[in-house]
Amino acid sequence: MVKPVIAAQDEATAGVAERAASVRWALAGLALSMLLSSLGTSIANVALPTLALAFTASFQQVQWIVLAYLLAITTLIVSVGRLGDITGRRRLLLAGILLFTLASVLCGIAPTLWLLIAARAAQGLGAAIMMALTVALVGETVPKAKTGSAMGLLGTMSAIGTALGPSLGGVLIAGIGWQAIFLVNLPLGVLTFLLAHRYLPIDRRAPKADRAGFDHLGTLLLALTLAAYALAMTMGRGSFGPLNTALLSAAVVAIGLFLLAEARVASPLIRLAAFRNATLSASLAMNALVSTVMMATLVVGPFYLSRALGLDEAVVGIVMSIGPIISALSGIPAGRVVDRLGAPFMVAVGLVEMAAGAFALSVLPGTFGTAGYIAAIAVLTPGYQPFQAANNTAVMMDVQPGERGVISGMLSLSRNLGLITGAAVMGAVFAFASMTTDITTAHPEAIATGMQITFAVAAVLMVVALAIAVGGRALASRLSLPGGVS
């Protein structure tokens, strides 16, 4: 009798080890999916001067290579998340990876600028699917106790993709040509597809009678709203003219129509009742505020380092890479700490650290120059990863299985809207504080003043986010008590 028992124990141990290995490989597929989508965001920027020469085009024309990708992600990320909830998240993720890979090849062989822009829009749709469903699939792939670590890994891969894009793009363009920045996605995309296909859990389909319908009208109205808002914030190269005003007005009208449609449709794209969830609403607001501040470092930092401190382009590039490197290194440890100490506590810790870092950016560089800037970034950036991992964990751990895709899409959307708003609003704050309409010709002293005021505003935004975190947690606790409003 002893031998059968031992054999059964060995078989059980082997089964546990096999499941653990399967989880690791599935997580590797999700991580590569996040890496590819973030790499696609950053790698094309460095190629714009080369592409302008290659296609004999103006800056306004080639910037659509970047805008088409970002607009596709921003306008469709919630809709594809919802579509994944309905049709199966694994199935749609595989389709998204395949679309992203094929569109990348089309970008690399595009004979005209407009075909390249169209291929970038298709690549952006694939990236939207990957971004939304990668986070959503964590709940079906990773044990609940390890959710924070998984979110930390995804945050690390996102940071690596963003940081790696400009340097990898520069090397590929110099050594092979601009086509290589897109064709490099082919082997990575194939590997990602194979891992996801082999190791992600099979979708469990609900009976046909129980499946929700897809909200076509809501999808169209939300896409129009987000496209109009994104274009209003990005067009005009820093000036807010009649076109920007018209687009912003169109966004306001469209969002009103969207809310009206969602209140009446049987299977809405976004259930408006979901915003009564204090945790979700607070998380979305904090995510947007944090992304706004992070974008301010990317918009303001290069001007301050080059114009106020007089650093050359190579040194500016090195200093600007410090933040993404710290972010990449801190992602996985941050996720593990979230699992150990809890998501709500680590959200607050991350926000406190970011508020201190933003305040330091408004004070230290003026006193200590480049060393002060680096020291402040070394405070601000490590706060971002604990916040991101904890915020995503806090939301996704309590989401109903049938809504993981759309909620994940909303988290990604709030981040994207924060980045877009940060580029426009914090850039405007910087220009106003520098008392100039053209930053490139402003005096170093004016640039330094603009830097101080901009990051003082950023510090205030982080304090507001911290107040939202504390207030949202208190409200959620009160609503969960017996007799609270559900």
C-alpha positions as CSV (number, residue, x, y, z in Angstrom):
1,M,0.0,0.0,0.0
2,V,3.0,2.3,0.6
3,K,4.2,2.3,-3.0
4,P,0.8,3.4,-4.6
5,V,0.6,6.3,-2.0
6,I,4.2,7.4,-2.8
7,A,3.5,7.1,-6.6
8,A,0.3,9.2,-6.1
9,Q,2.3,11.8,-4.2
10,D,4.9,11.9,-6.9
11,E,2.3,12.3,-9.5
12,A,0.6,15.1,-7.6
13,T,4.0,16.9,-7.1
14,A,4.7,16.6,-10.8
15,G,1.3,18.0,-11.7
16,V,1.9,21.0,-9.4
17,A,5.3,21.6,-11.0
18,E,3.8,21.3,-14.5
19,R,1.0,23.8,-13.6
20,A,3.6,26.2,-12.1
21,A,5.7,26.0,-15.3
22,S,2.6,26.6,-17.4
23,V,1.7,29.7,-15.4
24,R,5.2,31.0,-15.9
25,W,5.2,30.5,-19.6
26,A,1.7,32.0,-19.9
27,L,2.9,35.1,-17.9
28,A,5.9,35.3,-20.3
29,G,3.5,35.5,-23.2
30,L,1.5,38.3,-21.5
31,A,4.7,40.1,-20.6
32,L,5.9,40.0,-24.3
33,S,2.5,41.2,-25.4
34,M,2.8,44.3,-23.1
35,L,6.4,44.8,-24.3
36,L,5.4,44.8,-27.9
37,S,2.5,47.3,-27.5
38,S,4.6,49.8,-25.5
39,L,7.6,49.4,-27.9
40,G,5.3,50.3,-30.7
41,T,4.4,53.5,-28.9
42,S,7.9,54.8,-28.5
43,I,10.1,53.4,-31.3
44,A,8.5,55.4,-34.2
45,N,9.2,58.8,-32.7
46,V,12.9,58.6,-33.3
47,A,12.3,57.8,-37.0
48,L,10.2,60.9,-37.8
49,P,13.1,63.0,-39.3
50,T,14.2,60.0,-41.4
51,L,10.7,59.2,-42.6
52,A,10.1,62.9,-43.5
53,L,13.1,62.6,-45.8
54,A,12.2,59.2,-47.1
55,F,8.7,60.2,-48.2
56,T,9.5,63.9,-48.9
57,A,6.9,64.9,-46.4
58,S,6.4,67.7,-43.8
59,F,6.6,67.3,-40.0
60,Q,2.8,67.7,-39.8
61,Q,2.3,64.8,-42.2
62,V,4.8,62.4,-40.7
63,Q,3.5,63.0,-37.1
64,W,0.4,61.1,-38.2
65,I,2.6,58.0,-38.1
66,V,2.6,58.4,-34.3
67,L,-0.9,59.9,-33.9
68,A,-2.6,57.1,-35.9
69,Y,-1.2,54.5,-33.5
70,L,-2.1,56.5,-30.4
71,L,-5.6,57.4,-31.7
72,A,-6.3,53.7,-32.5
73,I,-5.3,52.7,-29.0
74,T,-7.2,55.5,-27.2
75,T,-10.4,55.3,-29.2
76,L,-10.8,51.5,-29.2
77,I,-9.2,50.1,-26.0
78,V,-12.4,50.0,-24.0
79,S,-14.4,48.5,-26.9
80,V,-12.0,45.7,-27.5
81,G,-11.9,44.9,-23.8
82,R,-15.6,44.5,-23.9
83,L,-15.5,42.5,-27.1
84,G,-13.0,40.2,-25.3
85,D,-15.4,39.7,-22.4
86,I,-18.1,38.6,-24.9
87,T,-16.2,36.5,-27.5
88,G,-13.4,35.2,-25.3
89,R,-10.3,37.0,-24.1
90,R,-7.7,34.4,-25.2
91,R,-9.2,34.2,-28.7
92,L,-9.2,38.0,-29.2
93,L,-5.7,38.4,-27.7
94,L,-4.4,35.9,-30.2
95,A,-6.1,37.8,-33.0
96,G,-4.7,41.1,-31.7
97,I,-1.1,39.7,-31.6
98,L,-1.5,38.4,-35.2
99,L,-2.9,41.7,-36.4
100,F,-0.1,43.7,-34.7
101,T,2.5,41.4,-36.2
102,L,1.1,41.5,-39.8
103,A,0.5,45.3,-39.6
104,S,4.1,45.7,-38.5
105,V,5.3,43.9,-41.6
106,L,3.0,46.1,-43.7
107,C,4.5,49.2,-42.0
108,G,8.0,47.9,-42.9
109,I,7.2,47.4,-46.6
110,A,4.9,50.4,-47.1
111,P,5.7,52.2,-50.4
112,T,3.8,55.4,-49.5
113,L,3.4,57.5,-46.4
114,W,-0.4,57.1,-46.3
115,L,-0.2,53.3,-46.5
116,L,2.3,53.5,-43.7
117,I,-0.1,55.6,-41.6
118,A,-3.0,53.2,-42.4
119,A,-0.8,50.2,-41.3
120,R,0.1,52.1,-38.1
121,A,-3.6,52.5,-37.3
122,A,-4.1,48.7,-37.8
123,Q,-1.0,48.1,-35.6
124,G,-2.6,50.4,-33.0
125,L,-5.8,48.3,-33.0
126,G,-3.7,45.2,-32.4
127,A,-1.9,47.1,-29.6
128,A,-5.2,48.1,-28.0
129,I,-6.3,44.5,-27.9
130,M,-3.0,43.4,-26.4
131,M,-3.0,46.2,-23.7
132,A,-6.6,45.6,-22.6
133,L,-6.6,41.9,-22.5
134,T,-3.1,41.3,-21.2
135,V,-4.1,42.9,-17.8
136,A,-7.5,41.2,-18.0
137,L,-6.0,37.7,-18.5
138,V,-3.8,38.0,-15.3
139,G,-6.9,37.0,-13.2
140,E,-7.4,33.8,-15.2
141,T,-3.7,32.9,-15.4
142,V,-2.0,33.8,-12.1
143,P,-3.1,32.8,-8.5
144,K,-4.8,35.6,-6.7
145,A,-2.1,35.9,-4.1
146,K,0.5,36.6,-6.9
147,T,-1.6,39.2,-8.7
148,G,0.5,42.1,-7.5
149,S,3.7,40.4,-8.7
150,A,2.2,39.8,-12.1
151,M,1.1,43.4,-12.4
152,G,4.5,44.5,-11.4
153,L,6.1,42.4,-14.2
154,L,3.7,43.9,-16.7
155,G,4.6,47.4,-15.5
156,T,8.3,46.5,-15.9
157,M,7.8,45.3,-19.4
158,S,5.8,48.4,-20.3
159,A,8.6,50.6,-18.9
160,I,11.3,48.6,-20.8
161,G,9.4,48.9,-24.0
162,T,9.0,52.7,-23.6
163,A,12.6,53.1,-22.6
164,L,14.0,50.8,-25.2
165,G,12.1,52.3,-28.2
166,P,14.2,55.4,-28.9
167,S,17.6,53.7,-28.4
168,L,16.7,50.5,-30.3
169,G,15.1,52.5,-33.0
170,G,18.2,54.7,-33.4
171,V,20.4,51.6,-33.7
172,L,18.2,49.9,-36.3
173,I,17.8,53.0,-38.4
174,A,21.5,53.7,-38.5
175,G,22.5,50.1,-39.2
176,I,19.7,48.8,-41.4
177,G,17.1,51.5,-42.3
178,W,13.8,52.8,-41.0
179,Q,12.0,49.6,-42.2
180,A,13.8,47.6,-39.4
181,I,12.0,49.5,-36.6
182,F,8.7,47.8,-37.8
183,L,10.1,44.5,-39.1
184,V,11.8,43.8,-35.7
185,N,8.2,43.0,-34.4
186,L,7.9,40.0,-36.7
187,P,10.0,37.5,-34.7
188,L,8.9,38.9,-31.4
189,G,5.2,38.8,-32.5
190,V,5.5,35.1,-33.7
191,L,7.1,34.1,-30.3
192,T,4.4,36.0,-28.4
193,F,1.7,34.3,-30.4
194,L,3.1,30.8,-29.9
195,L,3.5,31.3,-26.1
196,A,-0.1,32.7,-25.8
197,H,-1.6,30.0,-27.9
198,R,0.2,27.2,-26.1
199,Y,-0.1,28.3,-22.5
200,L,-3.0,30.7,-21.9
201,P,-6.1,29.0,-20.5
202,I,-8.9,28.1,-23.0
203,D,-11.8,30.5,-23.0
204,R,-14.9,29.2,-21.2
205,R,-17.9,30.1,-23.3
206,A,-21.2,30.9,-21.7
207,P,-24.3,29.4,-23.2
208,K,-25.5,31.3,-26.2
209,A,-28.7,32.5,-24.5
210,D,-26.6,34.0,-21.6
211,R,-24.2,36.0,-23.8
212,A,-24.4,39.7,-23.7
213,G,-24.7,41.7,-27.0
214,F,-22.2,44.1,-28.3
215,D,-23.0,47.8,-28.0
216,H,-22.4,49.1,-31.5
217,L,-23.8,52.6,-30.9
218,G,-22.0,53.1,-27.6
219,T,-18.8,51.9,-29.2
220,L,-19.1,54.4,-32.1
221,L,-20.0,57.3,-29.8
222,L,-17.2,56.6,-27.4
223,A,-14.7,56.3,-30.2
224,L,-15.9,59.6,-31.7
225,T,-15.6,61.2,-28.2
226,L,-12.1,60.0,-27.5
227,A,-10.9,60.7,-31.1
228,A,-12.2,64.3,-30.9
229,Y,-10.6,64.8,-27.4
230,A,-7.3,63.3,-28.4
231,L,-7.1,65.4,-31.6
232,A,-8.1,68.6,-29.7
233,M,-5.2,68.0,-27.2
234,T,-2.5,67.0,-29.8
235,M,-3.1,69.2,-32.9
236,G,-1.8,72.7,-33.2
237,R,1.7,72.0,-31.8
238,G,1.1,73.8,-28.6
239,S,-1.4,76.4,-29.7
240,F,-5.1,76.1,-28.9
241,G,-7.0,77.5,-31.9
242,P,-10.5,77.4,-33.4
243,L,-10.0,73.8,-34.6
244,N,-9.0,72.6,-31.2
245,T,-12.0,74.4,-29.7
246,A,-14.4,72.8,-32.2
247,L,-12.9,69.3,-31.6
248,L,-13.3,69.8,-27.8
249,S,-16.9,70.9,-28.2
250,A,-17.6,67.9,-30.4
251,A,-16.1,65.7,-27.7
252,V,-18.4,67.2,-25.1
253,V,-21.5,66.7,-27.3
254,A,-20.4,63.1,-28.1
255,I,-19.9,62.1,-24.5
256,G,-23.4,63.5,-23.7
257,L,-24.9,61.3,-26.4
258,F,-22.8,58.3,-25.2
259,L,-24.1,58.6,-21.6
260,L,-27.6,58.9,-22.9
261,A,-27.2,55.8,-25.1
262,E,-25.6,53.8,-22.3
263,A,-28.5,54.5,-19.9
264,R,-31.0,53.1,-22.4
265,V,-29.2,50.1,-24.1
266,A,-29.8,46.6,-22.8
267,S,-26.1,45.5,-22.9
268,P,-24.1,48.7,-22.5
269,L,-20.4,49.0,-23.4
270,I,-19.8,50.5,-20.0
271,R,-22.3,50.0,-17.2
272,L,-22.8,53.5,-15.7
273,A,-23.6,51.9,-12.4
274,A,-19.9,50.7,-12.3
275,F,-18.9,54.2,-11.4
276,R,-20.7,53.9,-8.1
277,N,-17.9,51.6,-7.1
278,A,-15.7,53.9,-5.1
279,T,-12.6,51.8,-5.7
280,L,-13.0,51.9,-9.5
281,S,-13.8,55.6,-9.8
282,A,-11.0,56.6,-7.5
283,S,-8.5,54.3,-9.3
284,L,-9.4,55.8,-12.7
285,A,-9.1,59.4,-11.5
286,M,-5.7,58.6,-9.8
287,N,-4.4,56.8,-12.8
288,A,-5.2,59.9,-15.0
289,L,-3.5,62.3,-12.6
290,V,-0.4,60.2,-12.2
291,S,0.0,59.8,-15.9
292,T,-0.4,63.5,-16.3
293,V,2.5,64.1,-14.0
294,M,4.7,61.4,-15.6
295,M,4.1,63.0,-19.0
296,A,5.2,66.4,-17.6
297,T,8.7,64.9,-16.9
298,L,8.9,63.8,-20.6
299,V,7.6,67.2,-21.9
300,V,9.4,69.6,-19.6
301,G,12.6,67.6,-18.8
302,P,14.4,67.9,-22.2
303,F,13.8,71.6,-22.5
304,Y,15.0,72.3,-18.9
305,L,18.1,70.1,-19.3
306,S,19.1,71.6,-22.7
307,R,18.0,75.2,-22.4
308,A,18.4,76.0,-18.7
309,L,21.3,73.7,-17.8
310,G,23.0,73.8,-21.2
311,L,23.5,70.1,-21.6
312,D,24.2,68.7,-25.1
313,E,21.8,66.2,-26.8
314,A,23.8,63.1,-25.8
315,V,23.9,64.0,-22.1
316,V,20.2,65.0,-22.2
317,G,19.4,61.5,-23.6
318,I,21.4,59.8,-20.8
319,V,19.8,61.8,-18.1
320,M,16.3,61.3,-19.5
321,S,16.9,57.5,-19.6
322,I,17.5,57.3,-15.9
323,G,13.8,57.5,-15.0
324,P,12.7,54.7,-17.3
325,I,15.6,52.5,-16.2
326,I,14.6,53.0,-12.5
327,S,11.0,52.3,-13.4
328,A,12.0,49.1,-15.2
329,L,14.1,47.9,-12.3
330,S,11.5,48.6,-9.7
331,G,8.5,47.0,-11.3
332,I,8.9,43.4,-10.2
333,P,10.0,44.3,-6.6
334,A,7.1,46.7,-6.4
335,G,4.6,44.0,-7.3
336,R,6.0,41.6,-4.7
337,V,5.6,44.3,-2.0
338,V,2.0,44.9,-3.1
339,D,1.3,41.2,-2.6
340,R,2.9,41.4,0.9
341,L,1.6,44.7,2.2
342,G,-1.7,45.1,0.3
343,A,-2.8,47.2,-2.6
344,P,-4.5,50.2,-0.8
345,F,-1.5,50.8,1.4
346,M,1.0,50.7,-1.5
347,V,-1.2,53.0,-3.6
348,A,-0.8,55.6,-0.8
349,V,2.9,54.9,-0.5
350,G,3.4,55.4,-4.2
351,L,1.5,58.7,-4.3
352,V,3.4,60.1,-1.3
353,E,6.7,59.2,-3.0
354,M,5.5,60.8,-6.3
355,A,4.4,64.0,-4.5
356,A,7.7,64.2,-2.8
357,G,9.5,63.7,-6.1
358,A,7.4,66.3,-7.9
359,F,8.2,68.8,-5.2
360,A,11.9,67.9,-5.3
361,L,11.8,68.5,-9.1
362,S,10.5,72.1,-8.5
363,V,13.3,72.8,-5.9
364,L,16.4,70.7,-6.3
365,P,17.5,71.3,-9.9
366,G,17.6,75.1,-9.3
367,T,20.0,74.6,-6.4
368,F,22.1,71.5,-7.5
369,G,21.7,71.5,-11.3
370,T,21.9,68.2,-13.1
371,A,22.6,66.3,-9.8
372,G,19.4,67.8,-8.3
373,Y,17.4,66.8,-11.3
374,I,18.6,63.2,-11.1
375,A,18.1,63.0,-7.4
376,A,14.5,64.2,-7.8
377,I,13.8,61.8,-10.6
378,A,15.2,59.0,-8.3
379,V,12.5,59.9,-5.8
380,L,9.6,60.4,-8.2
381,T,10.0,57.4,-10.5
382,P,10.2,54.6,-7.9
383,G,6.9,55.8,-6.6
384,Y,5.2,55.2,-10.0
385,Q,5.7,51.4,-10.2
386,P,4.2,50.6,-6.7
387,F,1.3,52.9,-7.5
388,Q,0.7,51.3,-10.9
389,A,1.0,47.7,-9.7
390,A,-1.2,48.4,-6.6
391,N,-3.8,50.4,-8.4
392,N,-4.3,47.8,-11.1
393,T,-4.3,45.0,-8.5
394,A,-6.9,46.8,-6.3
395,V,-9.3,47.1,-9.3
396,M,-8.8,43.8,-11.1
397,M,-8.9,41.5,-8.0
398,D,-12.6,42.4,-7.3
399,V,-13.8,42.6,-10.9
400,Q,-16.5,40.1,-12.0
401,P,-15.0,37.6,-14.5
402,G,-17.4,38.8,-17.3
403,E,-16.1,42.4,-17.0
404,R,-12.4,42.0,-16.8
405,G,-11.8,43.1,-20.3
406,V,-13.8,46.3,-20.3
407,I,-12.5,47.3,-16.8
408,S,-8.9,46.6,-17.9
409,G,-9.6,48.7,-21.0
410,M,-10.9,51.6,-18.8
411,L,-7.7,51.5,-16.7
412,S,-5.5,51.7,-19.9
413,L,-7.8,54.4,-21.2
414,S,-7.5,56.6,-18.1
415,R,-3.7,56.2,-18.4
416,N,-3.7,57.2,-22.1
417,L,-6.0,60.2,-21.4
418,G,-3.7,61.3,-18.6
419,L,-0.7,61.1,-21.0
420,I,-2.5,63.1,-23.7
421,T,-3.8,65.7,-21.2
422,G,-0.4,65.9,-19.6
423,A,1.3,66.7,-22.8
424,A,-1.1,69.5,-23.6
425,V,-2.0,70.9,-20.2
426,M,1.4,70.6,-18.4
427,G,3.1,71.8,-21.6
428,A,0.8,74.9,-21.5
429,V,1.5,75.4,-17.8
430,F,5.3,75.3,-18.5
431,A,4.9,77.8,-21.4
432,F,2.8,80.1,-19.3
433,A,5.1,79.9,-16.3
434,S,8.1,80.6,-18.6
435,M,6.2,83.7,-19.9
436,T,6.8,82.8,-23.5
437,T,4.9,81.5,-26.5
438,D,8.0,79.8,-27.9
439,I,9.9,77.6,-25.4
440,T,12.7,77.1,-27.9
441,T,13.7,80.8,-27.8
442,A,13.1,81.4,-24.1
443,H,15.9,82.6,-21.8
444,P,17.4,80.0,-19.4
445,E,16.1,81.9,-16.3
446,A,12.6,81.8,-17.7
447,I,12.9,78.0,-18.4
448,A,14.1,77.5,-14.8
449,T,11.1,79.4,-13.5
450,G,8.7,77.4,-15.7
451,M,10.2,74.2,-14.4
452,Q,9.7,75.2,-10.8
453,I,6.1,76.2,-11.2
454,T,5.2,73.3,-13.4
455,F,6.4,70.7,-10.9
456,A,4.9,72.6,-8.0
457,V,1.6,72.2,-9.9
458,A,2.5,68.5,-10.4
459,A,3.1,68.1,-6.6
460,V,-0.4,69.6,-6.0
461,L,-1.9,67.1,-8.4
462,M,-0.3,64.2,-6.5
463,V,-1.7,65.5,-3.2
464,V,-5.1,65.6,-4.9
465,A,-4.6,62.0,-6.0
466,L,-3.6,61.0,-2.5
467,A,-6.8,62.7,-1.1
468,I,-8.8,60.7,-3.7
469,A,-7.1,57.5,-2.5
470,V,-7.9,58.2,1.1
471,G,-11.4,59.4,0.4
472,G,-12.2,56.5,-1.9
473,R,-10.9,53.9,0.6
474,A,-13.0,55.5,3.4
475,L,-16.1,55.6,1.1
476,A,-15.6,52.0,0.0
477,S,-15.3,50.9,3.7
478,R,-18.5,52.8,4.6
479,L,-20.5,51.3,1.7
480,S,-19.4,47.8,2.7
481,L,-20.7,48.1,6.2
482,P,-24.1,46.6,7.0
483,G,-26.7,49.2,6.1
484,G,-24.4,50.9,3.6
485,V,-25.5,51.8,0.1
486,S,-24.6,49.0,-2.4
